[in-house]
Amino acid sequence: MNSTYTTQSRALAAAPARKNRRVPVPRIWPVTANDVYAILGGNALLILAMWIRHGGPALLATTAGVFTAAGEISALFGTYLVLIQLILMSRSPWLDQVFGQDKITDAHRWVGFGAIWLLVGHGVLTTVGYAMGLGASPVDEFLTLLGTYPFVLWSAVAIVLFMGVGISSVRAVRRRASYETWYAIHLFTYLAIALGFLHQLFVGVDFTTDPIARIYWIALYLVAFGTLAVFRFGQPINISWRHRFRVANVVEEVPGVASIYLTGRELEQLPVRAGQWFRLRFLTAGGWYRAHPFSLSAAPNGRFLRFTIKELGDYTHTLQSMPVGTPVFVEGPYGALTGAARTRARVLLVAGGIGITPLRALLEELPAARGNLTLIYRASGPEDVVFKREIDELASLRGATVHYLVGRRGSAEMPVDPLDPRGMRRLVPDINDRDIFVCGPAGMMSRVLSTLRRLRIPDKQIHYERFAF
Ligand SMILES: Cc1cc2nc3c(=O)[nH]c(=O)nc-3n(C[C@H](O)[C@H](O)[C@H](O)COP(=O)(O)OP(=O)(O)OC[C@H]3O[C@@H](n4cnc5c(N)ncnc54)[C@H](O)[C@@H]3O)c2cc1C
């Protein structure tokens, strides 16, 4: 799997002087997308059956009852979506393998909004239904419910918290807030879930009288929180403890871009593939509470993990001069932009700017036969081209073709977009017969993905990673 190329030309003082080793690949989980859909659909049917079993349809006889029934159903399915959210947030490797991070992120966004609408709908519909049944005004009924029913006040607080999380995720708001603020607001989700859980178990008609439904509902919570606990907390603690990662060296690649080498114990036993990424938490006094995602920029070799980081904001600025010896808490590996995704013998790698990192690692790791591997590397200026020497050396060692496309789009040197369908086909005439791996800035990625679709390249041959959630 690994080529003989080793990045050994780099000063790697603290890395053990051992040979590169073949590292194990992450396990393949025996799960398919259809399995996931079947389980999700099956549970949705069970929830509906539970509501029918508890006499829900009888409510449909009156208008007030229709509102109440819609309120009950939206509570059940709103909560179900919240639990699915927990699993989507769990960073489970099996989910990563089946759907890839981008689809998970999209699903997380839409399932989240769906859950909030249903839970808000539950509050409104139930209040209106009860008010109509009693001939009271919805406002009076709302105040009565808040004041007299157990845990209704708590669930109202939960809904407000969910709404806050939802508003912070609306794109216009998200763009204005820092990632940290957005993330901190998201932590309130856990409090909201706890408040809503008590409300459901002690007030929900489906659970107060039926012990089987109660056990089933608690089991759903246990599965969701268990998945979160195992993969989001247990797995990172396990690998960080076992491998004791620390910074071995920091090397400037070009101004504003530095490679950080991590070493650790038994790295040759860490299952990981080129193209994957980790969430790194550097355990310094001022930085231990922040974890940021970075891709491997060299194929795993059992000796060190290399990450190459562009200075973009305050955090990536501090990383450019991280002291050697700093311990690092590592979560991962994540991501499906790996050789395992290949469907064809030939591969095209399309990198933009710092999006070169996972593709540089893949250039080193993917099986090479003359003509199989082509890299297109797009950069705004010569100063943005990272790894030029490494890439040229790797290309000649592995028989790969490299096209550097350097210059600003629309400038005199680059009047036409070289990544439009005509440009791409000119550079890679057999593009339709290749797997294409893409990573780069958002705008460039959208243009490349649209070009690939216009070239009628099937989705299963297109693999990409976004550098922003
Ligand atoms: C899967 C993945 C792989 C990545 N690989 C690399 C890489 O190999 N090299 C590289 O230079 N950059 C990589 N990035 C981007 C890198 O994570 C961000 O540039 C970095 O976190 C910015 O932090 P900052 O505080 O310096 O900048 P800021 O200006 O605070 O943030 C810039 C943007 O980075 C994103 N971001 C910030 N903090 C986080 C966080 N904690 N978690 C997730 N996203 C965040 C947000 O979209 C934000 O708008 C990767 C991102 C992802 C999602």
The ligand as an SDF file (V2000), in Angstrom:
LIG
                    3D

 53 58  0  0  0  0  0  0  0  0999 V2000
  -12.7660   17.2750    7.3100 C   0  0  0  0  0  0  0  0  0  0  0  0
  -11.8730   18.4970    7.3730 C   0  0  0  0  0  0  0  0  0  0  0  0
  -10.5250   18.3820    7.0880 C   0  0  0  0  0  0  0  0  0  0  0  0
   -9.7070   19.5180    7.1300 C   0  0  0  0  0  0  0  0  0  0  0  0
   -8.3840   19.3880    6.8210 N   0  0  0  0  0  0  0  0  0  0  0  0
   -7.5840   20.4830    6.8240 C   0  0  0  0  0  0  0  0  0  0  0  0
   -6.1940   20.3740    6.4940 C   0  0  0  0  0  0  0  0  0  0  0  0
   -5.6740   19.3070    6.2120 O   0  0  0  0  0  0  0  0  0  0  0  0
   -5.4510   21.5220    6.5200 N   0  0  0  0  0  0  0  0  0  0  0  0
   -5.9930   22.7430    6.8360 C   0  0  0  0  0  0  0  0  0  0  0  0
   -5.2770   23.7400    6.8420 O   0  0  0  0  0  0  0  0  0  0  0  0
   -7.3150   22.8700    7.1350 N   0  0  0  0  0  0  0  0  0  0  0  0
   -8.1150   21.7720    7.1420 C   0  0  0  0  0  0  0  0  0  0  0  0
   -9.4360   21.8990    7.4750 N   0  0  0  0  0  0  0  0  0  0  0  0
   -9.9580   23.2280    7.8030 C   0  0  0  0  0  0  0  0  0  0  0  0
   -9.5840   23.5780    9.2300 C   0  0  0  0  0  0  0  0  0  0  0  0
  -10.2210   22.6970   10.1440 O   0  0  0  0  0  0  0  0  0  0  0  0
  -10.0270   25.0200    9.5380 C   0  0  0  0  0  0  0  0  0  0  0  0
   -9.3400   25.8620    8.6660 O   0  0  0  0  0  0  0  0  0  0  0  0
   -9.6770   25.4030   10.9530 C   0  0  0  0  0  0  0  0  0  0  0  0
  -10.4210   24.6420   11.8710 O   0  0  0  0  0  0  0  0  0  0  0  0
   -9.9510   26.8940   11.1250 C   0  0  0  0  0  0  0  0  0  0  0  0
   -9.7720   27.2670   12.4680 O   0  0  0  0  0  0  0  0  0  0  0  0
   -9.4070   28.7710   12.8930 P   0  0  0  0  0  0  0  0  0  0  0  0
   -9.9340   28.9890   14.2730 O   0  0  0  0  0  0  0  0  0  0  0  0
   -7.9680   29.0320   12.6840 O   0  0  0  0  0  0  0  0  0  0  0  0
  -10.1540   29.6730   11.8340 O   0  0  0  0  0  0  0  0  0  0  0  0
  -11.5620   30.3690   11.9200 P   0  0  0  0  0  0  0  0  0  0  0  0
  -11.4460   31.5950   11.1070 O   0  0  0  0  0  0  0  0  0  0  0  0
  -12.0690   30.4430   13.3170 O   0  0  0  0  0  0  0  0  0  0  0  0
  -12.5040   29.3360   11.1520 O   0  0  0  0  0  0  0  0  0  0  0  0
  -12.5740   29.2780    9.7390 C   0  0  0  0  0  0  0  0  0  0  0  0
  -13.6010   28.2210    9.3540 C   0  0  0  0  0  0  0  0  0  0  0  0
  -13.1120   26.9250    9.7320 O   0  0  0  0  0  0  0  0  0  0  0  0
  -14.1910   26.1100   10.2180 C   0  0  0  0  0  0  0  0  0  0  0  0
  -13.9020   25.7300   11.6040 N   0  0  0  0  0  0  0  0  0  0  0  0
  -13.4130   26.5300   12.5820 C   0  0  0  0  0  0  0  0  0  0  0  0
  -13.2690   25.8390   13.7170 N   0  0  0  0  0  0  0  0  0  0  0  0
  -13.6680   24.5850   13.4620 C   0  0  0  0  0  0  0  0  0  0  0  0
  -13.7640   23.4000   14.2380 C   0  0  0  0  0  0  0  0  0  0  0  0
  -13.4040   23.3640   15.5140 N   0  0  0  0  0  0  0  0  0  0  0  0
  -14.2630   22.2900   13.6400 N   0  0  0  0  0  0  0  0  0  0  0  0
  -14.6460   22.3060   12.3490 C   0  0  0  0  0  0  0  0  0  0  0  0
  -14.5730   23.3850   11.5520 N   0  0  0  0  0  0  0  0  0  0  0  0
  -14.0840   24.5070   12.0980 C   0  0  0  0  0  0  0  0  0  0  0  0
  -15.4570   26.9370   10.1420 C   0  0  0  0  0  0  0  0  0  0  0  0
  -16.1030   26.6240    8.9090 O   0  0  0  0  0  0  0  0  0  0  0  0
  -14.9500   28.3530   10.1010 C   0  0  0  0  0  0  0  0  0  0  0  0
  -15.8230   29.1960    9.4100 O   0  0  0  0  0  0  0  0  0  0  0  0
  -10.2530   20.7750    7.4580 C   0  0  0  0  0  0  0  0  0  0  0  0
  -11.6130   20.8730    7.7690 C   0  0  0  0  0  0  0  0  0  0  0  0
  -12.4100   19.7580    7.7250 C   0  0  0  0  0  0  0  0  0  0  0  0
  -13.8640   19.8930    8.0440 C   0  0  0  0  0  0  0  0  0  0  0  0
  1  2  1  0
  2  3  1  0
  2 52  2  0
  3  4  2  0
  4  5  1  0
  4 50  1  0
  5  6  2  0
  6  7  1  0
  6 13  1  0
  7  8  2  0
  7  9  1  0
  9 10  1  0
 10 11  2  0
 10 12  1  0
 12 13  2  0
 13 14  1  0
 14 15  1  0
 14 50  1  0
 15 16  1  0
 16 17  1  0
 16 18  1  0
 18 19  1  0
 18 20  1  0
 20 21  1  0
 20 22  1  0
 22 23  1  0
 23 24  1  0
 24 25  2  0
 24 26  1  0
 24 27  1  0
 27 28  1  0
 28 29  2  0
 28 30  1  0
 28 31  1  0
 31 32  1  0
 32 33  1  0
 33 34  1  0
 33 48  1  0
 34 35  1  0
 35 36  1  0
 35 46  1  0
 36 37  1  0
 36 45  1  0
 37 38  2  0
 38 39  1  0
 39 40  1  0
 39 45  2  0
 40 41  1  0
 40 42  2  0
 42 43  1  0
 43 44  2  0
 44 45  1  0
 46 47  1  0
 46 48  1  0
 48 49  1  0
 50 51  2  0
 51 52  1  0
 52 53  1  0
M  END
$$$$
